[in-house]
């Protein structure tokens, strides 16, 4: 299956010195609850607190131009781009929606880049960043609609198979589709029979709804604890065809199910995760009867949850 995505194994060699090799940790709790062997890929322990740094680094390290950089983000991609630019002694302008969590905006600033608030959701901020980049001939780094970014996210798949090549099923949260495209492309190139499940909150499932309609449909999203995966998808994004071809099944989960897994992960697994990571865990539990006695990997995509949000849930 060839989508011209650069090899993720080569991307891992390129970015290895800048990232953490995160654990693939066996979960006794979830294995017992699901009747399968559950392994958590702990990207909440990654630099900047999320998987996004992999794609951003792969893009920035690969860039030949010294043009100014702009990006758009609900927070995690912005921090990742800011971190990646910092490693190259550079900084950029990161566009975020007006409702961005304070923790995520501060995370971006901490690596040196400027935060600019614009619009009601990620797609508004993204469209403004694209407009500014075209007007001023800046380099725009997409959170997902970029082959280097997708290949960088796919380095998670490389590490998973290096740790455990018996994985049968992978649960991955879907926002713009960069994470699931990169991981599933690499995994299926090595193990074509592996099953990839795309997971989204019921309140914001733009990519899943788009695939059902056969085209990108940017319907209005409701508020969700999974702010890292919320918002629209850029028109013409390469991730639409990738998701359409690489995802085997989908799962939607409620805000209650997301909140429960944030709490249970802290109380029982002793890990702090954000809402978008809880989406993947909740989906695995929701589909447990379908995947009994399997080796299952769940991508814990990030841990950037605000203290006030966590306190209100607890």
Helices and strands as residue ranges (DSSP letters): H 8-15, G 16-18, E 24-26, H 28-34, E 37-42, G 43-45, G 47-49, H 52-62, E 69-73, H 76-87, E 93-96, H 102-109, E 114-117, H 122-136, E 139-141, H 147-153, H 155-163, E 169-173, H 178-190, E 195-201, H 206-213, G 227-229, H 238-246, E 249-253, H 255-267, H 275-286, E 295-300, H 307-313
